[in-house]
Amino acid sequence: MKLYSTNNKDLRVSFQEAVFNSLPTDKGLYMPEHIPQVDPAFIRNIQQYSFQEIAFEIAHTLLGEDIPATDLKKIIADAINFDAPVKFLDAGTAVLELFHGPSYAFKDFGARFMSRVMGYFSQQGDKLLDVLVATSGDTGGAVALGFLGVEGTRVTILYPTGKVSKVQEEQLTTNGQNIRALEVNGTFDDCQTLVKTAFNDSELNSELRLTSANSINIARLIPQTFYYFWAYAQLKTQGIQDVVFTVPSGNFGNIGAGLLAYKMGLPVKHFVAGTNVNDTVPRFLQNGQYEPRPSVQTLANAMDVGNPSNWVRIQDMFHQDLEELRRKISSYTFTDEDTKRAMDQLYTTYGYIACPHTAIAYLAAMNYKKDSPGEYASVFLSTAHPCKFPDAISSDVFEHVILPQGAEMLRGKPKLATELDVDYTAFKKYLLKNR
Ligand SMILES: *Cc1c(COP(=O)(O)O)cnc(C)c1O
């Protein structure tokens, strides 16, 4: 696979290059130079294959010879080692649960695949790969648990003290091995600034082999296509062919992967994006003006994004054509009040406990169904387990959440975190001293 930059279509880089330097210098994003088609016979018979077999087929179609088949199979077997089941709430509505991985959020798919690809491309004898990541909660856990024990890599996670939930903090700080947590006396933005400053520090870069686990890395996007195909396969075993996917969206990486799957030949009738009040994309689809705004804090905080970084990829796949986009994507925006009501409604109607992000997807799916009724399966994506968001869920509902076994096990483990002030010199000193 060769990739171009969305800002320079004459540029060509290898997959390996795009994995280690996730951002082209022209500030575009990497995209495959052409989107390969999955063998139509494979799609016709997709219900015969397992999740891992499907993941391999899709990855192999995209990557070609970048990773030889036997190695790619091993990477997939190791990375995609948990299910993404489709569960029906009623005859026409189902939820695709993406939270059965180690950090209980869909970001596990991206992080696990990317970490193994990075490990694979890091030749023996190479300098240790130093992954720096700032997190407001979910990304850090997925990256920590994704890279845990991956040879040749070390991860440093910066998180804002007091601003992540208990389960999230435990996932960040109880690992040891090649994972280090820095508890920053500041905000998420402060963490992000420290990390960005490090990437731009030439002295530091000459000492350490730094890389980012950024959500725009192409190796995080690719594995997110797998579960769209797998969901389709599960529906097909039930004789269902027409599907609408509704995706709770922040940076638009998840729905972007769905659209990539569609462009590779997956038959999807329509996509719906649900957002919180950070509604840059819904406003764009309405009036054609892309006007990013500073992000606003909401209950669905993993979607508090004012300028969704993956949107340019979607625009690129749709040739910057607003009408073409509108034919395939609808979007709806919801307030925190809407979100709370939806979480309560999901519990009282179906006995289903959803995290706030998932509740927004549910609302968007219901709105689309009202606006465009028809004979299709409405599948909304559940992006995280509710146990990660105790403050966003009403206590009457939250008390019924069953903690996954793994989260239970983290409870007794000691916290391993180093406190850090918002002070770049101190951060740099820490990195150089502890290697
Ligand atoms: C990251 C995240 C999202 C948003 O996904 P994007 O790919 O950024 O659109 C939604 N829900 C949860 C739980 C997340 O962690």
The ligand as an ORCA input file, in Angstrom:
! r2SCAN-3c Opt
* xyz 0 1
  C     -12.875      8.026     21.136
  C     -14.277      7.700     21.492
  C     -15.368      8.075     20.669
  C     -15.202      8.903     19.432
  O     -14.622      8.194     18.375
  P     -14.014      8.968     17.121
  O     -13.333      7.931     16.318
  O     -13.075      9.991     17.687
  O     -15.159      9.612     16.412
  C     -16.634      7.674     21.037
  N     -16.849      6.971     22.152
  C     -15.842      6.601     22.972
  C     -16.149      5.837     24.204
  C     -14.525      6.941     22.676
  O     -13.521      6.581     23.488
*
